[in-house]
Amino acid sequence: MTGRVTYQGKPVPLGNIAFIPMPGVALPVSGAEIVDGRYEVTNNGGVPIGQHRVEINGWSADQAEGNVADVTEAPQGLLIPEKYNAKSDLVVDVNQKGTMSLDFDLK
C-alpha cells in the first residue's frame, strides 16, 4: 500500500503511519515511515485485507531527529493533532492486497 499524507494542505515532512486491525481482522499491525508526505507499507506483505484504525504521527523537519518510525524515540511536539494519532477514529477498509493507494488529507 502506498499513499500521501497532508496536513492543512501541505505534505507531512516526517512521521509514521500505522494500520491497526479492527476486531476480526488478521494481524499484524502494519506501518511505514512518512517522508515528504509519502509512505509505502511493504513489511509483512503490506496491510491485511479488512478494516483498520489508522494512527498518523508527523513532525516538522526541524523537530525530527533520527528514526521517527519508532514512536518511543519520536521527537516532542507533534505537527498533527492527537485526534489523528493517539485518539484516532480514522478507519479504512482495505479491500485488496498489493498496489492499493490510500491518501490522507488531514485538516
C-alpha positions as CSV (number, residue, x, y, z in Angstrom):
1,M,0.0,0.0,0.0
2,T,1.2,3.5,-0.8
3,G,-0.1,6.9,-0.4
4,R,0.3,10.6,0.5
5,V,-0.3,12.3,3.9
6,T,-1.0,16.0,4.0
7,Y,-1.9,18.2,6.9
8,Q,-3.6,21.6,6.3
9,G,-2.9,21.1,2.6
10,K,0.9,20.5,3.0
11,P,2.8,17.2,2.8
12,V,3.8,15.9,6.3
13,P,7.6,16.3,6.3
14,L,8.4,13.3,8.6
15,G,6.3,10.9,10.5
16,N,4.8,7.4,10.6
17,I,1.5,5.7,9.8
18,A,0.1,2.6,11.5
19,F,-2.8,0.4,10.3
20,I,-4.2,-1.4,13.4
21,P,-6.5,-4.3,12.6
22,M,-10.1,-4.0,13.9
23,P,-11.5,-7.0,15.8
24,G,-11.8,-10.0,13.5
25,V,-9.2,-8.8,11.0
26,A,-6.0,-10.7,10.6
27,L,-2.9,-9.4,12.3
28,P,-0.2,-7.9,12.2
29,V,-0.3,-4.2,12.7
30,S,1.3,-2.7,9.5
31,G,3.0,0.6,9.2
32,A,5.6,2.8,7.5
33,E,7.6,6.0,7.8
34,I,6.2,9.1,6.1
35,V,8.9,11.1,4.3
36,D,8.0,14.3,2.3
37,G,4.3,13.3,2.6
38,R,4.7,9.8,1.1
39,Y,4.5,6.4,2.7
40,E,4.8,2.8,1.4
41,V,3.8,-0.2,3.5
42,T,5.8,-3.2,2.5
43,N,6.6,-5.1,5.7
44,N,4.8,-8.4,6.3
45,G,3.3,-8.3,2.8
46,G,1.6,-5.0,3.3
47,V,-1.7,-4.2,5.1
48,P,-4.0,-7.2,5.6
49,I,-7.5,-7.1,3.9
50,G,-10.2,-5.7,6.2
51,Q,-10.9,-2.7,8.4
52,H,-8.1,-0.9,10.2
53,R,-7.9,2.0,12.6
54,V,-5.2,4.4,11.3
55,E,-2.8,6.3,13.5
56,I,-0.7,9.1,11.9
57,N,2.2,10.9,13.6
58,G,4.0,13.8,12.0
59,W,6.7,16.3,12.8
60,S,8.2,19.3,11.0
61,A,11.6,18.7,9.6
62,D,13.3,20.9,12.3
63,Q,11.6,18.9,15.1
64,A,12.6,15.4,14.0
65,E,16.0,13.8,14.5
66,G,16.9,10.2,13.9
67,N,14.4,7.4,13.2
68,V,10.8,8.6,13.5
69,A,9.4,5.2,12.7
70,D,9.8,4.2,16.4
71,V,7.3,6.3,18.4
72,T,9.3,5.6,21.6
73,E,12.1,7.6,20.1
74,A,9.9,10.2,18.4
75,P,10.6,13.9,19.0
76,Q,8.3,16.1,21.1
77,G,5.8,18.5,19.6
78,L,3.6,16.7,17.1
79,L,2.7,18.6,13.9
80,I,-0.5,16.6,13.7
81,P,-3.2,16.7,16.5
82,E,-3.8,13.6,18.6
83,K,-7.2,13.1,17.0
84,Y,-5.2,11.5,14.1
85,N,-2.8,9.5,16.3
86,A,-3.3,8.6,20.0
87,K,-7.0,9.3,19.8
88,S,-7.6,8.5,16.2
89,D,-11.0,7.5,15.0
90,L,-9.9,7.1,11.3
91,V,-11.0,3.8,10.0
92,V,-10.2,2.5,6.5
93,D,-11.4,-0.6,4.6
94,V,-8.6,-2.3,2.8
95,N,-10.2,-4.3,0.0
96,Q,-7.1,-5.5,-1.9
97,K,-3.5,-6.5,-1.3
98,G,-0.6,-5.1,-3.2
99,T,-0.9,-1.9,-5.2
100,M,-3.7,-0.2,-3.4
101,S,-3.2,3.6,-2.9
102,L,-4.7,5.5,0.0
103,D,-4.2,9.2,0.7
104,F,-5.0,11.1,3.9
105,D,-5.8,14.8,3.7
106,L,-5.9,15.9,7.4
107,K,-7.3,19.2,8.5
